[in-house]
Structures are given as C-alpha cells and as structure tokens.
Amino acid sequence: MTGVFIIGGAGGVGRRLGPILAAGGKGVAAMARRPEQLEPQRASGVTPVTGDLLGLDAAGLSALMTGCDTVVFSAGAGGKGGPEMTRAVDGDGLEKAVSAAKGAGIRRFLLVSVFPDALRGQPAPNDRFELYMQVKRKADVHLADSGLDWVILRPGTLTDQPGTGKVRAGAAVPYGEVSRDNVATVLAEIVATPGLNRRIIEVTDGDTPAAQAVGALVN
Ligand SMILES: NC(=O)c1ccc[n+]([C@@H]2O[C@H](COP(=O)([O-])OP(=O)(O)OC[C@H]3O[C@@H](n4cnc5c(N)ncnc54)[C@H](OP(=O)(O)O)[C@@H]3O)[C@@H](O)[C@H]2O)c1
C-alpha cells in the first residue's frame, strides 16, 4: 500500500492519528503489539499490523513497512519496564525503525519526540526522567543524521483534553501542554505537507489552526 506506517499505532497519539489520515484519503497501516488493540481503528479504514519493536529485527520491520511512503514513530515505553525498556523502545527501537525505513525505500520519517524543557520547573526531576530525556535526545540525533527526509515533533506535556485544532508550533516556543488530539492533527498536517522536512518543531496548544501553523513553517 502507499501511505503512512504508524509505529505505536495503538498509543495515545497513534490511535488518534490513524483515523485522521484515513479520513483524509491516505492509506494507513498502524502497528501494535496485539491485534485487538487496533480493532477500534479498523472501521476507520486503518490497516492493522501486528509487530513488536523488541521481537522484530530491522529486516522484519522493513518487510511490514514495504509499500508505504512515510513512517510515523510514536512508540514509547512510557516508563514501563525501567531504563532498559526506555532504551530498547524509545532508543534502539527508533534506530531500528530508521534502518527499516531505509531498507523499505521510504524517504520520509516523522518522529514524536519530547519538548526539551519538559518538567524543568519541578524541584527534582528523577533519574528515570533524565534517562528518558537522554534517550529521546539520542534518538533525535540519530534521525537527524539519517539522511532521510525527517521531521522531529517535540510536543509539550501530553493531555487527553479534547482537541481544539489550534496550536502554537515553531522551532522554539514556550513550554506548555498539548492535547494528544492536537498532536495527531499537527502530525496529519505535516504528512500532508511533503515539502516540510529536516525540521524540529516544538508544539503546544495555542491559538493558531493547525493547518495554518504547519503551513507557516514551510520555507
Ligand atoms: N507523556 C507526555 O507528556 C509526552 C510528552 C512528549 C512526548 N511524549 C512521547 O510521545 C510519544 C507518544 O505518546 P503517547 O501518549 O501516544 O504514548 P503511549 O500512549 O504510551 O503510546 C506508545 C505506544 O508505543 C507502544 N509500544 C511500546 N513498546 C512497544 C514495542 N516494543 N513495540 C511496539 N510498540 C510498542 C505502546 O504499545 P502498548 O499499547 O502495547 O503498550 C503504545 O501503544 C511517546 O514516544 C512519548 O514518549 C510523551
């Protein structure tokens, strides 16, 4: 299929993104570890793919992606499984996905990363959070150095508030919250803007319609 391959397809952002893309006419394959996680999206036109970043090697993941033109990586260990799982999923998993995309001949790769200032105002960020930030940063560096047509999206702290469709997005914006709905909407706009590449975009909830905010980032 042509279209978008979402890694983390059943996650908070990924499961919102698939139906938006499908409604816009894109082919969408969403990967999750258990097939039943993707059943709710099937009716929206999303093709479920079962896959585990830990169990697959790059060639196996590449085979699942073959035929797509864009990868969105929105997977993450979410703090479960300790530092080793953060390294394995958010870190090594991203590197494996980059290698897999190259193997499948896919040029465009969108990564949901993290806002560098996240939780910096708190009195004592713990070691686990510092490790998470380090792994995410290393993943950003790896993708930026990949030679692919990449976009790194750095959302502020994610919420499950209903999406407003309005955001603040740019190379550097003040730290804040952003709803997963709005992140998915921004990702869909980036998918629909193929000329927007090799950019790091910070995003929070804001006042600008997502399409306008993303359009303003195109040189
Ligand atoms: N929380 C925040 O405030 C925040 C802020 C900025 C950025 N982020 C980042 O934004 C991204 C998306 O966030 P989110 O809320 O959508 O996260 P989420 O709901 O935890 O979704 C992450 C997805 O990754 C999947 N995953 C974990 N291990 C996997 C593996 N081995 N193979 C395949 N898939 C695997 C999970 O699958 P299961 O459902 O099977 O567990 C889950 O569906 C994450 O990378 C997160 O680190 C988070």
The ligand as a Gaussian input file, in Angstrom:
#p B3LYP/6-31G(d) Opt

LIG

0 1
 N        3.579000      11.823000      28.130000
 C        3.979000      13.016000      27.717000
 O        3.656000      14.058000      28.303000
 C        4.848000      13.106000      26.495000
 C        5.297000      14.358000      26.113000
 C        6.008000      14.476000      24.932000
 C        6.302000      13.358000      24.183000
 N        5.883000      12.132000      24.601000
 C        6.191000      10.991000      23.725000
 O        5.174000      10.959000      22.752000
 C        5.057000       9.643000      22.225000
 C        3.582000       9.269000      22.135000
 O        2.970000       9.410000      23.396000
 P        1.641000       8.594000      23.726000
 O        0.938000       9.296000      24.805000
 O        0.928000       8.254000      22.472000
 O        2.303000       7.268000      24.316000
 P        1.602000       5.864000      24.600000
 O        0.129000       6.024000      24.704000
 O        2.348000       5.232000      25.722000
 O        1.865000       5.058000      23.232000
 C        3.099000       4.491000      22.961000
 C        2.841000       3.220000      22.195000
 O        4.105000       2.565000      21.989000
 C        3.833000       1.199000      22.036000
 N        4.991000       0.347000      22.317000
 C        5.645000       0.233000      23.489000
 N        6.571000      -0.723000      23.376000
 C        6.479000      -1.225000      22.122000
 C        7.145000      -2.244000      21.410000
 N        8.112000      -2.980000      21.981000
 N        6.800000      -2.496000      20.132000
 C        5.797000      -1.785000      19.540000
 N        5.119000      -0.807000      20.163000
 C        5.459000      -0.526000      21.445000
 C        2.832000       1.032000      23.143000
 O        2.197000      -0.204000      22.962000
 P        1.236000      -0.873000      24.093000
 O       -0.065000      -0.134000      23.912000
 O        1.191000      -2.291000      23.691000
 O        1.905000      -0.622000      25.402000
 C        1.936000       2.230000      22.952000
 O        0.792000       1.927000      22.192000
 C        5.865000       8.737000      23.138000
 O        7.085000       8.409000      22.490000
 C        6.172000       9.628000      24.335000
 O        7.426000       9.328000      24.909000
 C        5.158000      11.991000      25.733000

